[in-house]
Amino acid sequence: MADIAAQIEEIEAVLRKTPHHKATNGFIGAMRAKIARLKDKQSLASFAGKEGSGNSSGYAIKKQGDATIVLIGPPSAGKSTLINLLTNAESKVAAYAFTTVSVIPGMLKFRDGYIQILDVPGLIEGASIGKGRGREVLSVARGADLLVIMTDPERLKFFDSILIELEKAGIRINKKRPDVRVEKELAGGLTIVSNIKQDYPLTDVEGIAKEFGIKNGRLILREKVTIEQIIDVLSERIVYKKAIFVVNKADQVTETHRFEDLIYISADKEQGIEELKEIIWQRLKLVTVYLVERNEKPGTNNPVIMQENDTLIDVARSIGTEFLEGSTLAKIWGNGSKFDGQEMPFSTKVINGMQIRFV
């Protein structure tokens, strides 16, 4: 770990001394890729160390339910009170920092779905380098389907500091993964392909790809991307996560002092909780479909939670591959159907409320 950190610092020192112009862009990109690769190794070594140390109690969380969200916030922001409201978890509530010293899981039942909520220890500045058990907390965040980043009116700057920590940890918030494809081959050399004019020569990308071990095949840039975005896509430790930003203790903030892009609640006074549940559901992009048995009338007795843009074949796979044997069609009722019992191909996208019978 120390050797890797020293290598990173050495490369960063070289980059600080390197002038930025067209002639050096390829070199700079390759060096940034080398740093990203070393951080991949550092992250893997850190995780392996925690696995073997026996000190990871409370952080090995099995994902359950239809989706998993993680509550992130500074110490004593009210996360424990919120998770107790949303679920039947028993997270200690007290007016001092670091009340939660391990991950507290709970389950939110909303509509027909079950959403696992994890309350993690409060994050502080320096979490990405391990302060306040930050690495363990951030490792839980990496596995979430949605992050609920929460603070109170006195610490709104926490949103900026936590975004910096998440960025350093390789967690990209509310950003779409760039459309960059890698097609590896055993031989034949490397080709960089882009149908869109980029702001740099494509030869600058070759050194980056080779730094990540891609020496043969094609690297396809399917949209306009920066060098940093290409490095992110190739880096093993980079993940892309959805997040919402919540301000607790909203009863202390007047309407005129609220920001439109923040969600205001009061956990103590149980204000805004139902609205928060609805926002969580929407951001997770969950939809409910209903299975109809062959000898049953269409109804809403057998709900299955799916994702927006899933198809009928995804539904079949989620409930058992036997539904795929010898069949390419399903009958649907309700939302998405033009008439009751309409036969649709497995490629049909599901719609909330759709009733489905596999035939």
Secondary structure by P-SEA (a helix, b strand, c coil): caaaaaaaaaaaaaaaaccccccaaaaaaaaaaaaaaaaaaaaaaaaaaaaaccccccccccccccbbbbbbbccccaaaaaaaaaccccccccccccccccbbbbbbbcccbbbbbbbcccccccccccccaaaaaaaaaaaccccbbbbcccccaaaaaaaaaaaaacccccccccbbbbbbccccbbbbbbccccccccccaaaaaaaaccccccccccccccaaaaaaaacccbbbbbbbbbbccccccccccccccbbbbbcccccaaaaaaaaaaaaabbbbbbbbcccccccccbbbbbcccccaaaaaaaacccccccccbbbbccccccccccccccccccccbbbbbcc
